[in-house]
Amino acid sequence: MRWGRPGAGAAGTAPPLPRTDVELREVTHAYGDRTVLTGVSLTLTESRIGVIGANGSGKSTFARLLNGLVVPTAGTVLVDGLDTRTQAREVRRRVGFVFQDPDAQIVHPTVAEDVAFGLTNQGVPAGEIARRVDEVLVAYGLDGHRDHPAHLLSGGQKQLLAIAGVLVMAPQRVVFDEPTTLLDLRNTRRVARVVDGLEQDVVVVTHHLELLAGFDRVLVFEDGRVAADGTPAETVPWYVARCG
Ligand SMILES: Nc1ncnc2c1ncn2[C@@H]1O[C@H](COP(=O)(O)OP(=O)(O)OP(=O)(O)O)[C@@H](O)[C@H]1O
């Protein structure tokens, strides 16, 4: 099991998505007087990027900076040149975010209504909403559940619903914050397969190191700084050794 770059033609004959590049310039973030990220400068261009590190090292804060859910206390985050501080709406069209706990993301009573939520918000015409919602429900094996109460889905199905609700918005990059932490092995594999097949570029924060084998780049966070940055073969053994 691994999350890697999808094979050529993974999306059929659709043209490749434009790339979304994210640049962090000397980014520092503090919650109140507690600084949790310090002077992070990076450019993210690769298709498959993993983020690992100890609890509290700043990974989730970093992930949330990438689409403007959190704005830096100092420094700048640019998505295709758009400043997350002032152009959050445009940034979020490009970069979607999947939370660790799908309950944080599910806001509507039924599965289909929940997936439609973001499109409705954007004023997309009803016919197009119906078509796009159908497409993602089929893609994520949820079409048999379209009128079911979302809160009664299993943990794995809820995570797939949360992913469907992000992907229906057609972002170019998707940030996943520990998407499998709450799942059993079967659902971890299921979600991993979904991530594996995405044509979108991804950033995945995870403690499941084995899932990063096919990734292009892995960042290791330590005390709010990037302590290692390289291929999985370079960074994962380094991190494991650091953990003693
Ligand atoms: N909203 C917040 N308010 C105050 N402190 C916060 C907030 N969010 C995170 N923190 C603190 O910031 C530090 C970094 O948290 P963050 O969630 O970014 O780390 P993490 O590496 O993702 O951790 P984990 O692996 O446990 O999820 C932690 O000490 C955390 O307690």
The ligand as a Tripos MOL2 file, in Angstrom:
@<TRIPOS>MOLECULE
LIG
   31    33     1     0     0
SMALL
NO_CHARGES

@<TRIPOS>ATOM
      1 N1         -5.9040   26.9360   17.8020 N.pl3     1 LIG1
      2 C1         -4.8530   26.8040   18.6120 C.ar      1 LIG1
      3 N2         -4.7000   27.5890   19.6980 N.ar      1 LIG1
      4 C2         -3.6280   27.4950   20.5120 C.ar      1 LIG1
      5 N3         -2.6370   26.5890   20.3350 N.ar      1 LIG1
      6 C3         -2.7380   25.7690   19.2810 C.ar      1 LIG1
      7 C4         -3.8410   25.8250   18.3710 C.ar      1 LIG1
      8 N4         -3.6550   24.8890   17.4170 N.ar      1 LIG1
      9 C5         -2.4870   24.2730   17.7170 C.ar      1 LIG1
     10 N5         -1.9470   24.8010   18.8240 N.ar      1 LIG1
     11 C6         -0.6620   24.4160   19.4340 C.3       1 LIG1
     12 O1          0.3470   24.5910   18.4620 O.3       1 LIG1
     13 C7          1.3110   23.5430   18.5390 C.3       1 LIG1
     14 C8          1.4370   22.9030   17.1670 C.3       1 LIG1
     15 O2          0.2020   22.2570   16.8970 O.3       1 LIG1
     16 P1         -0.0820   21.5150   15.5110 P.3       1 LIG1
     17 O3         -1.4860   20.9990   15.6040 O.co2     1 LIG1
     18 O4          0.2710   22.4040   14.3940 O.co2     1 LIG1
     19 O5          0.9660   20.3170   15.6000 O.3       1 LIG1
     20 P2          0.9720   18.8920   14.8850 P.3       1 LIG1
     21 O6          2.3930   18.6390   14.5290 O.co2     1 LIG1
     22 O7         -0.0310   18.8470   13.7950 O.co2     1 LIG1
     23 O8          0.5580   17.9150   16.0540 O.3       1 LIG1
     24 P3         -0.2200   16.4830   16.0080 P.3       1 LIG1
     25 O9          0.6810   15.4960   15.3210 O.co2     1 LIG1
     26 O10        -0.4070   16.1710   17.4530 O.co2     1 LIG1
     27 O11        -1.5370   16.6990   15.2790 O.co2     1 LIG1
     28 C9          0.8240   22.5890   19.6100 C.3       1 LIG1
     29 O12         1.5310   22.8320   20.7780 O.3       1 LIG1
     30 C10        -0.6400   22.9380   19.7860 C.3       1 LIG1
     31 O13        -1.0410   22.7460   21.1200 O.3       1 LIG1
@<TRIPOS>BOND
     1     1     2 1
     2     2     3 ar
     3     2     7 ar
     4     3     4 ar
     5     4     5 ar
     6     5     6 ar
     7     6     7 ar
     8     6    10 ar
     9     7     8 ar
    10     8     9 ar
    11     9    10 ar
    12    10    11 1
    13    11    12 1
    14    11    30 1
    15    12    13 1
    16    13    14 1
    17    13    28 1
    18    14    15 1
    19    15    16 1
    20    16    17 2
    21    16    18 1
    22    16    19 1
    23    19    20 1
    24    20    21 2
    25    20    22 1
    26    20    23 1
    27    23    24 1
    28    24    25 2
    29    24    26 1
    30    24    27 1
    31    28    29 1
    32    28    30 1
    33    30    31 1
@<TRIPOS>SUBSTRUCTURE
     1 LIG1         1 GROUP 0 **** ****
